[in-house]
């Protein structure tokens, strides 16, 4: 028995890629199977007395994505919110990660611990926590100079604030992980050679953090584009993403094929945007910025 385990260990040592085979099989069965079913569901005809009409094939659900003005508005809103949230999350996340990296001892522990604690809280709870803060008589309005002076709730601003707060940990952690590999003596050498702090950050820190920024940006865009909780809680009926519209088809009209077509559209949008972002960074960004991503 011991010899068999030794042979297995030696075999895996020579072929380490075999270790990912079980994970790939699980992903193909679980994730791939679900996606295949979703795609098939999107080609069913809608039914009035059931979720769909089995045994049918139609392109009407996808044609409606192009012809229906409301669905096009939902797509544009999703993309706009995703872009704004991603940009804000990258900016704030980089500043926070840089501050944590430059801190030492207890300060660094507190900064990173706060991010980890936020990950343990449900996104629904985090979004709900912003509702009284953004209310006309809430804390944020008080800080801005008076109750009700700025409309922050039931609009796009509130949705963006809630999503940025929720996405920050997914930007901070990968950026900090890449910065942790940077030799701080490089910054000291740059300053001794006359470079300002801003130039040192721009030419040394940012290129080093690019893989983390890309990973965090992809995650923030993918999640915020198809966000469900934040638009439902912090937005009005006008602030609805593709996910909200798909939920309306499922829970409201019980139209599974249309919801499936919207879901497939959301998946394709996220994949294409991610591929475009990675391609642009690979072409114009620093060498090694996309290493390990694609």
PASEBA-1860 file (N, C-alpha, C; in nm, 3 decimals):
! residues 294
1> XXXXXXXX> 0.083/-0.121/0.000/0.000/0.000/0.000/0.087/0.126/0.000 ~ 0.189/0.124/0.086/0.279/0.240/0.093/0.350/0.261/-0.041 ~ 0.386/0.148/-0.106/0.452/0.161/-0.235/0.360/0.221/-0.341 ~ 0.232/0.185/-0.335/0.136/0.241/-0.431/0.121/0.391/-0.413 ~ 0.114/0.434/-0.286/0.103/0.578/-0.259/0.230/0.651/-0.302 ~ 0.344/0.587/-0.283/0.470/0.649/-0.324/0.475/0.665/-0.476 ~ 0.430/0.560/-0.548/0.426/0.569/-0.694/0.332/0.679/-0.740 ~ 0.215/0.690/-0.671/0.119/0.794/-0.707/0.179/0.932/-0.682
9> XXXXXXXX> 0.249/0.948/-0.569/0.310/1.076/-0.537/0.417/1.112/-0.639 ~ 0.497/1.013/-0.678/0.601/1.039/-0.776/0.541/1.075/-0.911 ~ 0.431/1.006/-0.947/0.366/1.036/-1.074/0.309/1.176/-1.078 ~ 0.247/1.218/-0.968/0.192/1.354/-0.962/0.303/1.457/-0.960 ~ 0.418/1.420/-0.900/0.530/1.512/-0.898/0.584/1.536/-1.037 ~ 0.583/1.431/-1.121/0.630/1.447/-1.258/0.527/1.514/-1.346 ~ 0.399/1.496/-1.315/0.291/1.556/-1.393/0.198/1.634/-1.300 ~ 0.239/1.752/-1.254/0.157/1.828/-1.159/0.023/1.873/-1.216
17> XXXXXXXX> 0.012/1.878/-1.349/-0.114/1.921/-1.409/-0.227/1.821/-1.383 ~ -0.191/1.697/-1.350/-0.294/1.598/-1.320/-0.375/1.637/-1.197 ~ -0.318/1.722/-1.112/-0.389/1.762/-0.990/-0.513/1.845/-1.021 ~ -0.516/1.912/-1.136/-0.631/1.996/-1.168/-0.742/1.918/-1.238 ~ -0.715/1.792/-1.274/-0.816/1.713/-1.345/-0.945/1.699/-1.265 ~ -0.941/1.663/-1.135/-1.068/1.653/-1.061/-1.146/1.784/-1.058 ~ -1.073/1.896/-1.047/-1.141/2.026/-1.045/-1.207/2.054/-1.180 ~ -1.136/2.023/-1.288/-1.191/2.045/-1.421/-1.314/1.958/-1.445
25> XXXXXXXX> -1.309/1.834/-1.402/-1.424/1.745/-1.418/-1.545/1.800/-1.342 ~ -1.521/1.845/-1.219/-1.631/1.901/-1.139/-1.689/2.026/-1.205 ~ -1.601/2.113/-1.256/-1.649/2.235/-1.320/-1.729/2.204/-1.445 ~ -1.684/2.106/-1.524/-1.756/2.070/-1.645/-1.894/2.014/-1.613 ~ -1.901/1.933/-1.509/-2.029/1.872/-1.473/-2.124/1.972/-1.407 ~ -2.072/2.052/-1.316/-2.157/2.144/-1.241/-2.183/2.273/-1.319 ~ -2.077/2.347/-1.347/-2.093/2.476/-1.413/-2.130/2.459/-1.561 ~ -2.056/2.372/-1.630/-2.084/2.353/-1.772/-2.222/2.297/-1.797
33> XXXXXXXX> -2.265/2.204/-1.713/-2.399/2.148/-1.729/-2.507/2.253/-1.708 ~ -2.488/2.338/-1.608/-2.586/2.443/-1.581/-2.593/2.544/-1.696 ~ -2.478/2.580/-1.751/-2.476/2.674/-1.863/-2.543/2.612/-1.986 ~ -2.515/2.484/-2.011/-2.578/2.417/-2.125/-2.730/2.415/-2.111 ~ -2.777/2.386/-1.991/-2.922/2.385/-1.968/-2.980/2.526/-1.985 ~ -2.908/2.627/-1.938/-2.954/2.764/-1.952/-2.966/2.804/-2.099 ~ -2.866/2.767/-2.178/-2.869/2.799/-2.321/-2.987/2.728/-2.388 ~ -3.005/2.600/-2.357/-3.119/2.527/-2.416/-3.251/2.590/-2.375
41> XXXXXXXX> -3.262/2.631/-2.251/-3.385/2.691/-2.201/-3.418/2.820/-2.275 ~ -3.315/2.892/-2.316/-3.337/3.020/-2.384/-3.398/3.003/-2.523 ~ -3.393/2.883/-2.578/-3.450/2.858/-2.711/-3.590/2.797/-2.706 ~ -3.643/2.777/-2.586/-3.781/2.729/-2.574/-3.878/2.842/-2.604 ~ -3.998/2.806/-2.646/-4.105/2.903/-2.662/-4.170/2.929/-2.527 ~ -4.213/3.051/-2.505/-4.282/3.085/-2.382/-4.421/3.023/-2.381 ~ -4.471/2.996/-2.262/-4.604/2.937/-2.245/-4.681/3.017/-2.142 ~ -4.812/3.018/-2.156/-4.896/3.095/-2.064/-4.931/3.017/-1.938
49> XXXXXXXX> -4.929/2.885/-1.946/-4.969/2.803/-1.831/-4.853/2.725/-1.772 ~ -4.732/2.745/-1.822/-4.614/2.674/-1.772/-4.493/2.764/-1.788 ~ -4.380/2.718/-1.732/-4.258/2.797/-1.742/-4.209/2.808/-1.885 ~ -4.230/2.704/-1.966/-4.191/2.705/-2.107/-4.264/2.592/-2.178 ~ -4.259/2.596/-2.309/-4.323/2.494/-2.391/-4.216/2.395/-2.435 ~ -4.214/2.279/-2.374/-4.108/2.181/-2.399/-4.114/2.129/-2.542 ~ -3.995/2.092/-2.592/-3.986/2.035/-2.725/-3.987/2.137/-2.837 ~ -3.978/2.264/-2.806/-3.984/2.369/-2.907/-3.848/2.436/-2.923
57> XXXXXXXX> -3.831/2.501/-3.037/-3.710/2.580/-3.065/-3.751/2.713/-3.126 ~ -3.695/2.821/-3.078/-3.726/2.953/-3.132/-3.614/3.051/-3.103 ~ -3.600/3.148/-3.193/-3.504/3.258/-3.174/-3.573/3.385/-3.127 ~ -3.702/3.375/-3.098/-3.780/3.493/-3.062/-3.728/3.561/-2.936 ~ -3.680/3.481/-2.842/-3.631/3.540/-2.716/-3.508/3.626/-2.739 ~ -3.421/3.582/-2.831/-3.302/3.662/-2.862/-3.336/3.780/-2.952 ~ -3.433/3.761/-3.041/-3.476/3.873/-3.125/-3.534/3.985/-3.040 ~ -3.601/3.949/-2.932/-3.659/4.051/-2.844/-3.552/4.131/-2.772
65> XXXXXXXX> -3.436/4.070/-2.747/-3.327/4.144/-2.683/-3.283/4.262/-2.769 ~ -3.297/4.247/-2.901/-3.255/4.351/-2.994/-3.367/4.451/-3.021 ~ -3.491/4.401/-3.024/-3.604/4.486/-3.064/-3.673/4.554/-2.947 ~ -3.661/4.500/-2.827/-3.730/4.555/-2.710/-3.649/4.671/-2.652 ~ -3.707/4.791/-2.656/-3.637/4.909/-2.607/-3.607/4.903/-2.459 ~ -3.698/4.847/-2.380/-3.677/4.839/-2.236/-3.558/4.749/-2.203 ~ -3.547/4.637/-2.272/-3.435/4.546/-2.247/-3.303/4.609/-2.289 ~ -3.306/4.688/-2.395/-3.184/4.759/-2.436/-3.144/4.863/-2.331
73> XXXXXXXX> -3.243/4.930/-2.273/-3.213/5.025/-2.166/-3.152/4.955/-2.045 ~ -3.204/4.837/-2.012/-3.148/4.761/-1.900/-3.003/4.723/-1.927 ~ -2.974/4.684/-2.051/-2.837/4.647/-2.086/-2.744/4.767/-2.076 ~ -2.786/4.880/-2.130/-2.702/5.000/-2.124/-2.682/5.046/-1.980 ~ -2.787/5.038/-1.899/-2.772/5.075/-1.758/-2.673/4.982/-1.688 ~ -2.683/4.853/-1.717/-2.592/4.755/-1.655/-2.448/4.785/-1.692 ~ -2.424/4.815/-1.820/-2.287/4.844/-1.864/-2.237/4.975/-1.804 ~ -2.323/5.075/-1.799/-2.281/5.204/-1.743/-2.247/5.191/-1.595
81> XXXXXXXX> -2.335/5.128/-1.521/-2.310/5.110/-1.377/-2.186/5.025/-1.356 ~ -2.170/4.919/-1.436/-2.052/4.834/-1.423/-1.924/4.911/-1.447 ~ -1.924/4.999/-1.548/-1.804/5.078/-1.578/-1.774/5.178/-1.467 ~ -1.878/5.247/-1.417/-1.857/5.346/-1.311/-1.810/5.280/-1.183 ~ -1.875/5.171/-1.146/-1.838/5.100/-1.023/-1.696/5.046/-1.033 ~ -1.660/4.992/-1.149/-1.526/4.938/-1.166/-1.420/5.048/-1.154 ~ -1.444/5.162/-1.219/-1.348/5.272/-1.212/-1.331/5.322/-1.068 ~ -1.443/5.343/-0.999/-1.435/5.392/-0.860/-1.371/5.288/-0.769
89> XXXXXXXX> -1.405/5.162/-0.790/-1.349/5.056/-0.705/-1.198/5.043/-0.726 ~ -1.153/5.056/-0.851/-1.009/5.047/-0.878/-0.934/5.164/-0.813 ~ -0.990/5.283/-0.823/-0.923/5.400/-0.764/-0.916/5.389/-0.612 ~ -1.031/5.368/-0.549/-1.034/5.359/-0.403/-0.961/5.235/-0.353 ~ -0.977/5.124/-0.426/-0.912/5.000/-0.384/-0.761/5.009/-0.391 ~ -0.709/5.077/-0.494/-0.564/5.093/-0.505/-0.511/5.179/-0.391 ~ -0.580/5.289/-0.363/-0.536/5.378/-0.254/-0.537/5.303/-0.121 ~ -0.643/5.226/-0.097/-0.653/5.152/0.029/-0.544/5.045/0.037
97> XXXXXXXX> -0.524/4.970/-0.072/-0.422/4.866/-0.071/-0.283/4.926/-0.056 ~ -0.258/5.040/-0.119/-0.128/5.105/-0.107/-0.105/5.151/0.037 ~ -0.211/5.206/0.100/-0.198/5.249/0.239/-0.170/5.131/0.331 ~ -0.239/5.018/0.306/-0.215/4.899/0.388/-0.074/4.845/0.367 ~ -0.026/4.853/0.243/0.109/4.803/0.213/0.215/4.891/0.278 ~ 0.194/5.020/0.281/0.291/5.111/0.340/0.283/5.112/0.492 ~ 0.168/5.072/0.546/0.154/5.068/0.692/0.235/4.952/0.748 ~ 0.248/4.948/0.877/0.324/4.842/0.941/0.259/4.801/1.072
105> XXXXXXXX> 0.288/4.679/1.111/0.242/4.631/1.240/0.092/4.630/1.256 ~ 0.044/4.690/1.364/-0.098/4.685/1.399/-0.184/4.759/1.297 ~ -0.134/4.868/1.242/-0.213/4.943/1.144/-0.243/4.858/1.021 ~ -0.142/4.787/0.972/-0.164/4.701/0.857/-0.263/4.590/0.890 ~ -0.250/4.532/1.008/-0.342/4.426/1.050/-0.486/4.477/1.055 ~ -0.504/4.597/1.109/-0.639/4.655/1.118/-0.697/4.684/0.980 ~ -0.615/4.738/0.892/-0.664/4.771/0.758/-0.704/4.646/0.681 ~ -0.621/4.544/0.684/-0.654/4.420/0.614/-0.766/4.345/0.684
113> XXXXXXXX> -0.767/4.349/0.817/-0.873/4.282/0.891/-1.010/4.340/0.861 ~ -1.017/4.472/0.843/-1.145/4.536/0.810/-1.197/4.486/0.676 ~ -1.107/4.467/0.580/-1.148/4.415/0.449/-1.199/4.272/0.461 ~ -1.128/4.190/0.537/-1.169/4.051/0.553/-1.302/4.040/0.625 ~ -1.324/4.125/0.724/-1.452/4.123/0.796/-1.567/4.157/0.701 ~ -1.544/4.252/0.612/-1.650/4.289/0.517/-1.687/4.173/0.426 ~ -1.589/4.090/0.392/-1.617/3.974/0.308/-1.709/3.874/0.377 ~ -1.708/3.873/0.509/-1.790/3.778/0.583/-1.936/3.822/0.595
121> XXXXXXXX> -1.966/3.944/0.556/-2.101/3.998/0.568/-2.174/3.981/0.435 ~ -2.298/3.938/0.442/-2.379/3.921/0.321/-2.393/4.053/0.247 ~ -2.391/4.045/0.114/-2.402/4.166/0.034/-2.538/4.233/0.054 ~ -2.642/4.153/0.082/-2.774/4.211/0.107/-2.771/4.296/0.233 ~ -2.706/4.246/0.337/-2.697/4.322/0.463/-2.616/4.450/0.442 ~ -2.506/4.440/0.367/-2.423/4.558/0.343/-2.501/4.665/0.265 ~ -2.578/4.621/0.166/-2.655/4.717/0.088/-2.765/4.780/0.171 ~ -2.833/4.698/0.251/-2.938/4.751/0.338/-2.882/4.852/0.438
129> XXXXXXXX> -2.759/4.830/0.483/-2.699/4.923/0.579/-2.683/5.062/0.521 ~ -2.670/5.070/0.388/-2.654/5.201/0.325/-2.786/5.276/0.312 ~ -2.896/5.206/0.322/-3.026/5.273/0.300/-3.052/5.384/0.401 ~ -3.041/5.361/0.531/-3.060/5.473/0.625/-2.949/5.577/0.616 ~ -2.830/5.535/0.577/-2.720/5.632/0.566/-2.742/5.730/0.451 ~ -2.804/5.681/0.341/-2.824/5.764/0.223/-2.960/5.832/0.220 ~ -3.043/5.807/0.320/-3.176/5.866/0.325/-3.168/6.019/0.334 ~ -3.276/6.091/0.297/-3.274/6.238/0.305/-3.236/6.292/0.442
137> XXXXXXXX> -3.275/6.221/0.548/-3.238/6.263/0.683/-3.128/6.175/0.742 ~ -3.050/6.112/0.653/-2.947/6.020/0.697/-2.814/6.087/0.728 ~ -2.720/6.005/0.768/-2.589/6.055/0.811/-2.513/6.124/0.698 ~ -2.516/6.065/0.579/-2.440/6.122/0.467/-2.491/6.261/0.432 ~ -2.622/6.277/0.428/-2.678/6.409/0.397/-2.645/6.511/0.505 ~ -2.642/6.466/0.630/-2.603/6.557/0.738/-2.460/6.606/0.719 ~ -2.372/6.514/0.679/-2.232/6.551/0.658/-2.215/6.644/0.537 ~ -2.308/6.633/0.441/-2.300/6.716/0.321/-2.363/6.853/0.339
145> XXXXXXXX> -2.420/6.878/0.457/-2.468/7.013/0.482/-2.615/7.031/0.506 ~ -2.687/6.924/0.537/-2.829/6.943/0.568/-2.912/6.828/0.519 ~ -3.018/6.797/0.594/-3.105/6.686/0.560/-3.174/6.711/0.427 ~ -3.165/6.612/0.338/-3.234/6.619/0.210/-3.169/6.709/0.108 ~ -3.049/6.759/0.133/-2.985/6.852/0.039/-2.942/6.782/-0.089 ~ -2.911/6.655/-0.080/-2.866/6.579/-0.197/-2.946/6.449/-0.204 ~ -2.997/6.419/-0.322/-3.071/6.294/-0.342/-2.971/6.181/-0.365 ~ -2.962/6.092/-0.269/-2.867/5.981/-0.278/-2.935/5.846/-0.278
153> XXXXXXXX> -3.065/5.844/-0.258/-3.138/5.718/-0.247/-3.241/5.710/-0.360 ~ -3.270/5.588/-0.402/-3.366/5.562/-0.509/-3.322/5.626/-0.641 ~ -3.193/5.621/-0.666/-3.139/5.669/-0.793/-3.007/5.597/-0.822 ~ -2.946/5.633/-0.933/-2.824/5.564/-0.976/-2.707/5.590/-0.881 ~ -2.705/5.707/-0.820/-2.596/5.740/-0.727/-2.594/5.642/-0.610 ~ -2.710/5.615/-0.553/-2.717/5.521/-0.442/-2.674/5.381/-0.482 ~ -2.716/5.339/-0.602/-2.677/5.207/-0.650/-2.525/5.197/-0.664 ~ -2.464/5.300/-0.720/-2.318/5.300/-0.739/-2.246/5.297/-0.604
161> XXXXXXXX> -2.293/5.377/-0.509/-2.228/5.380/-0.377/-2.234/5.243/-0.312 ~ -2.351/5.181/-0.313/-2.364/5.049/-0.252/-2.278/4.944/-0.319 ~ -2.269/4.950/-0.452/-2.189/4.851/-0.524/-2.039/4.874/-0.505 ~ -1.996/4.999/-0.506/-1.854/5.028/-0.485/-1.810/4.977/-0.348 ~ -1.891/5.003/-0.248/-1.858/4.954/-0.114/-1.849/4.802/-0.111 ~ -1.939/4.736/-0.182/-1.941/4.590/-0.183/-1.826/4.530/-0.263 ~ -1.779/4.602/-0.366/-1.675/4.549/-0.453/-1.534/4.579/-0.403 ~ -1.518/4.673/-0.312/-1.384/4.714/-0.269/-1.296/4.598/-0.222
169> XXXXXXXX> -1.346/4.505/-0.139/-1.257/4.397/-0.094/-1.200/4.314/-0.208 ~ -1.277/4.299/-0.316/-1.232/4.217/-0.428/-1.129/4.289/-0.514 ~ -1.110/4.417/-0.489/-1.002/4.492/-0.553/-0.883/4.506/-0.459 ~ -0.911/4.534/-0.333/-0.804/4.559/-0.236/-0.715/4.436/-0.219 ~ -0.775/4.320/-0.202/-0.695/4.201/-0.171/-0.601/4.160/-0.284 ~ -0.644/4.150/-0.410/-0.547/4.115/-0.515/-0.442/4.223/-0.538 ~ -0.480/4.350/-0.523/-0.382/4.457/-0.540/-0.278/4.450/-0.429 ~ -0.323/4.431/-0.306/-0.228/4.421/-0.195/-0.136/4.300/-0.214
177> XXXXXXXX> -0.192/4.189/-0.263/-0.110/4.069/-0.284/0.002/4.094/-0.384 ~ -0.026/4.172/-0.488/0.080/4.202/-0.586/0.180/4.304/-0.529 ~ 0.130/4.400/-0.453/0.221/4.498/-0.393/0.313/4.434/-0.290 ~ 0.266/4.328/-0.224/0.346/4.262/-0.122/0.473/4.200/-0.180 ~ 0.475/4.179/-0.311/0.594/4.123/-0.376/0.692/4.231/-0.421 ~ 0.655/4.357/-0.403/0.740/4.467/-0.447/0.845/4.500/-0.341 ~ 0.967/4.513/-0.385/1.077/4.551/-0.296/1.070/4.701/-0.267 ~ 1.047/4.736/-0.141/1.032/4.877/-0.105/1.159/4.958/-0.127
185> XXXXXXXX> 1.271/4.890/-0.136/1.396/4.964/-0.160/1.396/5.030/-0.299 ~ 1.313/4.979/-0.390/1.303/5.042/-0.522/1.248/5.184/-0.509 ~ 1.150/5.203/-0.421/1.095/5.337/-0.399/1.199/5.429/-0.336 ~ 1.274/5.374/-0.242/1.379/5.455/-0.178/1.485/5.495/-0.281 ~ 1.521/5.401/-0.368/1.620/5.433/-0.471/1.567/5.539/-0.567 ~ 1.440/5.529/-0.602/1.380/5.628/-0.692/1.381/5.767/-0.630 ~ 1.351/5.775/-0.501/1.350/5.905/-0.434/1.491/5.962/-0.424 ~ 1.590/5.874/-0.401/1.728/5.921/-0.394/1.776/5.974/-0.529
193> XXXXXXXX> 1.716/5.922/-0.637/1.753/5.968/-0.770/1.673/6.091/-0.813 ~ 1.591/6.142/-0.723/1.520/6.267/-0.751/1.376/6.253/-0.792 ~ 1.324/6.132/-0.797/1.184/6.113/-0.837/1.091/6.153/-0.723 ~ 0.984/6.222/-0.758/0.884/6.258/-0.657/0.806/6.134/-0.616 ~ 0.730/6.146/-0.507/0.650/6.032/-0.461/0.546/5.995/-0.566 ~ 0.483/6.096/-0.627/0.381/6.068/-0.728/0.442/5.993/-0.847 ~ 0.561/6.034/-0.889/0.626/5.967/-1.002/0.668/5.825/-0.964 ~ 0.714/5.807/-0.843/0.753/5.673/-0.797/0.633/5.579/-0.799
201> XXXXXXXX> 0.520/5.629/-0.752/0.398/5.547/-0.752/0.355/5.516/-0.894 ~ 0.361/5.617/-0.981/0.314/5.600/-1.118/0.402/5.504/-1.198 ~ 0.533/5.511/-1.179/0.623/5.433/-1.264/0.671/5.303/-1.201 ~ 0.653/5.287/-1.070/0.699/5.165/-1.004/0.583/5.087/-0.943 ~ 0.502/5.155/-0.864/0.397/5.084/-0.790/0.284/5.040/-0.882 ~ 0.235/5.132/-0.966/0.121/5.099/-1.052/0.152/4.983/-1.147 ~ 0.266/4.982/-1.218/0.295/4.865/-1.302/0.302/4.735/-1.223 ~ 0.358/4.741/-1.102/0.366/4.621/-1.019/0.227/4.574/-0.979
209> XXXXXXXX> 0.137/4.667/-0.956/0.002/4.633/-0.910/-0.092/4.599/-1.024 ~ -0.047/4.608/-1.149/-0.137/4.590/-1.263/-0.207/4.455/-1.265 ~ -0.139/4.342/-1.237/-0.213/4.215/-1.233/-0.326/4.215/-1.130 ~ -0.300/4.271/-1.013/-0.404/4.279/-0.912/-0.516/4.372/-0.952 ~ -0.481/4.485/-1.014/-0.583/4.578/-1.062/-0.670/4.515/-1.168 ~ -0.608/4.439/-1.257/-0.685/4.374/-1.363/-0.778/4.268/-1.305 ~ -0.725/4.187/-1.214/-0.809/4.084/-1.152/-0.924/4.146/-1.073 ~ -0.894/4.250/-0.996/-1.000/4.317/-0.921/-1.099/4.388/-1.011
217> XXXXXXXX> -1.050/4.450/-1.118/-1.140/4.518/-1.211/-1.233/4.423/-1.282 ~ -1.182/4.309/-1.324/-1.266/4.209/-1.389/-1.375/4.160/-1.294 ~ -1.336/4.133/-1.170/-1.434/4.086/-1.071/-1.539/4.192/-1.043 ~ -1.495/4.316/-1.023/-1.590/4.425/-0.993/-1.686/4.447/-1.109 ~ -1.636/4.444/-1.231/-1.723/4.467/-1.346/-1.822/4.352/-1.363 ~ -1.771/4.229/-1.350/-1.859/4.113/-1.369/-1.972/4.112/-1.268 ~ -1.942/4.141/-1.144/-2.044/4.135/-1.039/-2.137/4.255/-1.042 ~ -2.085/4.374/-1.067/-2.170/4.493/-1.065/-2.259/4.502/-1.188
225> XXXXXXXX> -2.214/4.449/-1.300/-2.296/4.453/-1.421/-2.424/4.373/-1.404 ~ -2.415/4.263/-1.332/-2.533/4.178/-1.313/-2.580/4.183/-1.168 ~ -2.557/4.295/-1.102/-2.600/4.309/-0.962/-2.752/4.302/-0.952 ~ -2.797/4.244/-0.843/-2.942/4.231/-0.821/-2.986/4.305/-0.695 ~ -2.913/4.286/-0.585/-2.957/4.341/-0.456/-2.949/4.493/-0.453 ~ -2.835/4.549/-0.494/-2.816/4.694/-0.483/-2.918/4.774/-0.564 ~ -2.943/4.741/-0.691/-3.046/4.816/-0.764/-3.185/4.800/-0.704 ~ -3.214/4.681/-0.651/-3.346/4.657/-0.593/-3.367/4.736/-0.465
233> XXXXXXXX> -3.262/4.753/-0.386/-3.275/4.816/-0.254/-3.247/4.965/-0.258 ~ -3.145/5.005/-0.333/-3.101/5.145/-0.333/-3.148/5.224/-0.455 ~ -3.203/5.156/-0.555/-3.248/5.225/-0.675/-3.399/5.231/-0.685 ~ -3.447/5.302/-0.785/-3.590/5.308/-0.813/-3.622/5.206/-0.922 ~ -3.744/5.209/-0.973/-3.782/5.115/-1.079/-3.707/5.143/-1.209 ~ -3.647/5.262/-1.220/-3.570/5.294/-1.340/-3.429/5.238/-1.334 ~ -3.377/5.214/-1.215/-3.241/5.161/-1.198/-3.249/5.010/-1.184 ~ -3.251/4.942/-1.297/-3.261/4.798/-1.297/-3.160/4.740/-1.396
241> XXXXXXXX> -3.090/4.636/-1.354/-2.991/4.571/-1.439/-3.054/4.454/-1.514 ~ -2.971/4.387/-1.593/-3.018/4.268/-1.664/-3.066/4.163/-1.565 ~ -2.995/4.151/-1.453/-3.034/4.052/-1.353/-3.171/4.083/-1.294 ~ -3.198/4.210/-1.268/-3.330/4.249/-1.216/-3.440/4.216/-1.316 ~ -3.413/4.240/-1.443/-3.515/4.212/-1.545/-3.537/4.062/-1.559 ~ -3.428/3.985/-1.552/-3.443/3.839/-1.556/-3.524/3.790/-1.436 ~ -3.499/3.848/-1.320/-3.577/3.812/-1.203/-3.724/3.845/-1.219 ~ -3.754/3.955/-1.287/-3.894/3.991/-1.311/-3.961/3.888/-1.402
249> XXXXXXXX> -3.888/3.841/-1.502/-3.945/3.739/-1.591/-3.971/3.609/-1.516 ~ -3.883/3.574/-1.423/-3.899/3.448/-1.350/-4.008/3.458/-1.245 ~ -4.002/3.561/-1.163/-4.094/3.572/-1.050/-4.224/3.643/-1.084 ~ -4.220/3.731/-1.184/-4.339/3.808/-1.217/-4.426/3.743/-1.323 ~ -4.369/3.721/-1.440/-4.446/3.665/-1.552/-4.423/3.516/-1.572 ~ -4.335/3.457/-1.494/-4.306/3.313/-1.502/-4.263/3.274/-1.643 ~ -4.180/3.358/-1.702/-4.133/3.337/-1.839/-3.986/3.298/-1.835 ~ -3.960/3.170/-1.818/-3.823/3.122/-1.805/-3.740/3.140/-1.932
257> XXXXXXXX> -3.792/3.116/-2.052/-3.709/3.132/-2.171/-3.654/3.274/-2.187 ~ -3.735/3.376/-2.163/-3.685/3.513/-2.174/-3.580/3.541/-2.068 ~ -3.603/3.493/-1.947/-3.505/3.511/-1.841/-3.374/3.441/-1.877 ~ -3.382/3.323/-1.937/-3.262/3.251/-1.978/-3.187/3.326/-2.087 ~ -3.260/3.382/-2.183/-3.195/3.459/-2.290/-3.123/3.581/-2.233 ~ -3.186/3.649/-2.138/-3.120/3.762/-2.072/-2.995/3.718/-1.997 ~ -3.003/3.603/-1.933/-2.888/3.551/-1.859/-2.772/3.518/-1.952 ~ -2.804/3.456/-2.066/-2.700/3.426/-2.164/-2.638/3.555/-2.216
265> XXXXXXXX> -2.721/3.656/-2.240/-2.669/3.785/-2.284/-2.574/3.844/-2.180 ~ -2.612/3.835/-2.053/-2.526/3.888/-1.947/-2.393/3.815/-1.942 ~ -2.396/3.683/-1.956/-2.272/3.605/-1.955/-2.181/3.645/-2.070 ~ -2.240/3.659/-2.190/-2.160/3.696/-2.307/-2.102/3.836/-2.293 ~ -2.180/3.928/-2.239/-2.131/4.065/-2.220/-2.012/4.067/-2.126 ~ -2.023/3.995/-2.015/-1.913/3.991/-1.918/-1.790/3.925/-1.978 ~ -1.808/3.813/-2.048/-1.694/3.743/-2.108/-1.625/3.829/-2.214 ~ -1.703/3.891/-2.301/-1.645/3.973/-2.407/-1.573/4.095/-2.350
273> XXXXXXXX> -1.634/4.158/-2.252/-1.571/4.275/-2.191/-1.442/4.238/-2.119 ~ -1.445/4.125/-2.051/-1.325/4.078/-1.981/-1.213/4.047/-2.080 ~ -1.248/3.977/-2.189/-1.148/3.945/-2.290/-1.091/4.072/-2.353 ~ -1.177/4.172/-2.375/-1.131/4.298/-2.432/-1.036/4.370/-2.337 ~ -1.072/4.373/-2.208/-0.987/4.440/-2.110/-0.851/4.372/-2.099 ~ -0.853/4.239/-2.092/-0.727/4.165/-2.082/-0.642/4.187/-2.208 ~ -0.708/4.187/-2.325/-0.635/4.209/-2.449/-0.571/4.346/-2.455 ~ -0.643/4.448/-2.411/-0.588/4.584/-2.412/-0.470/4.597/-2.316
281> XXXXXXXX> -0.485/4.540/-2.197/-0.375/4.547/-2.100/-0.255/4.469/-2.150 ~ -0.280/4.355/-2.212/-0.170/4.274/-2.264/-0.097/4.347/-2.376 ~ -0.171/4.424/-2.455/-0.110/4.492/-2.569/-0.040/4.621/-2.529 ~ -0.105/4.699/-2.441/-0.051/4.831/-2.408/0.003/4.842/-2.266 ~ -0.026/4.745/-2.181/0.017/4.752/-2.042/0.158/4.699/-2.023 ~ 0.205/4.701/-1.899/0.339/4.650/-1.869/0.348/4.500/-1.889 ~ 0.467/4.453/-1.917/0.488/4.310/-1.939/0.455/4.232/-1.813 ~ 0.383/4.120/-1.831/0.347/4.035/-1.719/0.222/4.077/-1.646
289> XXXXXX> 0.152/4.182/-1.695/0.034/4.231/-1.624/-0.080/4.130/-1.627 ~ -0.086/4.048/-1.733/-0.196/3.952/-1.744/-0.151/3.810/-1.712 ~ -0.035/3.795/-1.656/0.016/3.661/-1.626/-0.075/3.590/-1.527 ~ -0.116/3.469/-1.564/-0.199/3.387/-1.476/-0.348/3.412/-1.491 ~ -0.387/3.509/-1.576/-0.530/3.538/-1.593/-0.588/3.464/-1.711 ~ -0.521/3.463/-1.823/-0.568/3.394/-1.942/-0.454/3.314/-2.003
END
